[in-house]
Amino acid sequence: MDVPLGSGPYTITDFDPGRRIVYSRVKNYWAKDLPVNKGSYNFDTLTYDYYKDSGVQLEAFKVGEYDYRREWNVKRWITGYDFDAVNKGNVILTEMKNDRPTGMDGLVMNSRKKIFRNPRVREALNYAYDFEWYNKVLGYNAYTRTNSYFENSPLASSGLPSEEELKLLNPWKDQLPIEGFTKTYKSPVSDGSGMPRENLKIAKQILEEEGWLIENGKLIKDGEEFVFEFLIVSPSLE
């Protein structure tokens, strides 16, 4: 492997593919005196170590293998940072308010799979998912329910379509769900008990209307069992 040619403030001076990469500051960086770069690029050397598992990554941080990390996992943030370096003040824990668009984080149904092609089936699963219980028991009440792919930004969906939006939507109205024109979207809400009976009743009714019926304790349609698998990005999410 060859180091690529670049024009930025750092250049690659060492690397081990898949494990680490070292950047060194370019002393005669052509844009160092531009006002936009004042106060930036202050470190002579930056080393990035790669970890396949976020749990292993945290353990390496605890013993001082690297200096800075961002924690995305709420459970780890609440329970995983009681170690000597923190107690001695050598590691500083800081929560930062996110004022940027947050996007979405969740379980995504692959509509290319036969079982998820029906939007009403996807709707039923949304009713069956007890976010309030998850947030209380597993999420330490740190999460907010996603109602848009562009949360925390002006692009987030809100209210009914505006006149300008209707100009774009109306030509396709006969191909789109009528609810998009008549109802403000909001995810189902439960009491957080872990047994959202009313929501489960709605989910069951939707599935029955779509031909999914309970036979011998299993959800069946045309001889096919309602089964799917979850793929997660890290063992820490199990």
C-alpha positions in Angstrom: 0.0 0.0 0.0 1.2 3.5 -0.8 0.5 6.7 1.1 -1.9 8.8 -1.0 -0.9 12.3 -2.0 -2.8 15.0 -0.1 -2.9 18.8 0.3 -4.2 19.0 3.9 -2.5 20.0 7.2 -1.4 16.4 8.0 0.3 13.7 6.1 0.4 9.9 6.8 3.8 9.0 8.1 3.1 5.4 9.4 0.3 2.9 9.2 -0.6 -0.7 9.9 -3.5 -1.6 7.7 -6.6 -2.3 9.7 -4.9 -1.5 13.0 -3.5 2.0 13.2 -2.6 5.1 11.2 -0.3 7.9 12.2 -0.6 11.5 10.9 2.2 14.1 11.2 1.6 17.8 10.9 2.9 19.5 7.7 5.1 22.4 9.0 4.8 24.4 5.7 1.1 23.7 5.2 0.1 26.1 2.5 -3.1 27.3 4.2 -1.8 27.5 7.8 -2.1 31.4 7.8 -5.6 31.6 6.4 -8.0 33.1 9.0 -10.3 30.1 8.8 -7.5 27.8 10.1 -6.3 30.0 12.9 -6.2 28.0 16.2 -6.6 24.7 14.4 -4.2 21.8 13.7 -2.2 22.2 16.9 -0.9 18.6 17.4 2.3 17.5 15.8 1.2 13.9 15.7 -2.2 12.2 15.6 -2.5 8.4 16.0 -5.7 6.5 15.3 -6.1 3.0 16.5 -8.8 0.8 15.0 -11.0 -1.6 17.1 -13.5 -4.0 15.7 -15.4 -4.2 19.0 -16.5 -1.1 21.0 -16.3 -3.0 24.3 -12.7 -3.9 23.7 -12.1 -0.2 22.6 -13.4 1.0 26.0 -11.2 -1.4 27.9 -8.2 -0.1 25.9 -9.2 3.4 26.9 -9.3 2.5 30.6 -5.7 1.4 30.6 -4.5 4.5 28.7 -4.0 3.0 25.2 -5.4 6.2 23.7 -6.5 9.7 24.9 -9.9 10.6 23.7 -13.2 8.8 22.9 -16.8 9.7 22.1 -19.3 7.4 23.8 -22.5 6.7 21.9 -23.8 3.8 24.1 -26.0 5.1 27.0 -25.6 2.0 29.1 -21.8 2.2 28.8 -21.9 5.9 29.6 -23.9 5.2 32.8 -22.2 2.0 34.0 -18.8 1.7 32.3 -16.9 4.7 33.4 -16.2 4.0 37.1 -12.5 3.3 36.9 -9.3 4.6 38.6 -8.4 7.2 35.9 -11.9 8.8 36.2 -11.8 8.7 40.0 -8.4 10.3 40.1 -9.4 13.0 37.7 -7.1 11.9 34.9 -10.1 11.2 32.7 -12.7 14.0 32.4 -16.3 13.0 31.5 -18.3 15.7 29.7 -21.8 15.6 28.3 -22.3 17.9 25.3 -25.6 19.1 24.0 -26.2 18.1 20.4 -27.4 21.1 18.4 -26.8 19.4 15.1 -29.2 17.3 13.0 -29.3 13.9 14.7 -30.6 11.7 12.0 -32.0 8.4 13.2 -30.9 5.4 15.2 -33.0 2.3 15.5 -34.1 -1.0 14.1 -34.6 -0.8 10.3 -36.9 -3.1 8.4 -35.5 -4.2 5.1 -38.4 -3.8 2.7 -36.6 -6.0 0.1 -37.4 -8.9 2.3 -40.8 -10.5 1.5 -42.0 -10.3 5.1 -41.5 -6.5 5.3 -42.8 -5.5 1.8 -46.3 -4.8 3.2 -46.3 -1.4 4.8 -49.1 -2.5 7.1 -46.9 -5.3 8.5 -44.3 -2.7 9.2 -46.9 -0.5 10.9 -48.0 -3.5 13.1 -44.4 -4.0 14.3 -44.1 -0.4 15.1 -47.1 -0.7 17.4 -45.6 -3.9 19.0 -42.3 -2.1 19.8 -42.5 -0.7 23.3 -40.1 2.2 23.1 -41.2 3.7 26.5 -40.3 0.4 28.3 -37.0 0.1 26.4 -36.0 3.7 27.2 -36.9 3.3 30.9 -35.3 -0.1 31.6 -32.5 -0.3 29.1 -31.9 3.3 27.9 -31.7 5.1 31.3 -34.4 7.5 30.0 -31.7 9.1 27.8 -33.4 8.6 24.4 -36.1 10.5 22.5 -38.4 8.7 20.1 -37.6 9.3 16.5 -40.5 10.7 14.4 -38.4 11.8 11.4 -35.3 10.7 9.6 -34.0 14.3 10.1 -34.7 15.0 13.7 -33.3 18.1 15.4 -33.3 20.0 12.1 -35.6 22.2 10.0 -35.9 19.2 7.6 -37.7 17.1 10.2 -41.3 16.2 9.3 -43.9 18.1 11.3 -47.6 18.7 11.0 -49.5 18.3 7.8 -48.0 19.0 4.3 -47.7 22.7 3.5 -49.0 24.1 0.3 -45.5 23.9 -1.3 -45.2 20.2 -0.2 -48.6 19.4 -1.6 -47.6 20.7 -5.0 -44.9 18.0 -5.0 -47.1 15.3 -3.4 -50.5 15.7 -5.2 -49.3 14.3 -8.6 -48.6 11.0 -6.7 -51.6 11.1 -4.4 -53.2 8.0 -5.7 -50.0 6.0 -5.0 -49.3 7.4 -1.5 -50.9 6.5 1.8 -53.8 8.9 2.5 -52.6 9.3 6.1 -49.7 11.4 4.8 -52.2 14.0 3.7 -54.6 13.9 6.6 -52.7 13.0 9.8 -49.6 14.2 11.5 -47.2 11.3 12.0 -46.4 10.3 15.6 -45.0 7.0 16.7 -47.2 4.9 19.0 -46.8 5.5 22.8 -47.2 3.0 25.6 -47.4 3.2 29.4 -43.8 1.8 29.7 -44.9 -1.3 31.6 -43.4 -3.7 29.1 -46.8 -5.0 28.2 -48.4 -2.5 25.8 -51.7 -4.4 25.6 -53.6 -1.8 23.6 -50.8 -1.3 21.1 -50.4 -5.1 20.8 -54.2 -5.4 20.1 -53.8 -2.9 17.3 -50.8 -4.8 16.0 -52.6 -8.1 16.1 -55.6 -6.6 14.3 -53.5 -5.2 11.5 -51.7 -8.5 11.0 -54.9 -10.4 10.9 -56.3 -8.1 8.3 -53.2 -8.8 6.2 -53.7 -12.5 6.5 -51.3 -13.3 9.4 -53.2 -15.7 11.8 -52.1 -17.5 15.0 -51.9 -21.3 14.5 -50.5 -23.5 17.3 -48.9 -20.5 18.9 -47.2 -19.3 15.7 -48.1 -16.4 13.3 -48.8 -18.0 9.9 -49.8 -16.8 6.5 -50.1 -19.2 3.5 -48.1 -21.8 5.4 -45.2 -19.3 6.0 -44.2 -18.5 9.6 -43.6 -14.9 10.6 -39.9 -15.1 11.4 -37.1 -12.5 10.9 -33.7 -11.8 12.3 -31.9 -8.8 13.7 -28.5 -7.8 12.5 -26.6 -5.5 14.9 -23.3 -3.7 14.4 -21.7 -4.6 17.8 -22.0 -7.2 20.5 -22.5 -4.4 23.0 -26.0 -3.9 21.5 -27.2 -7.4 22.4 
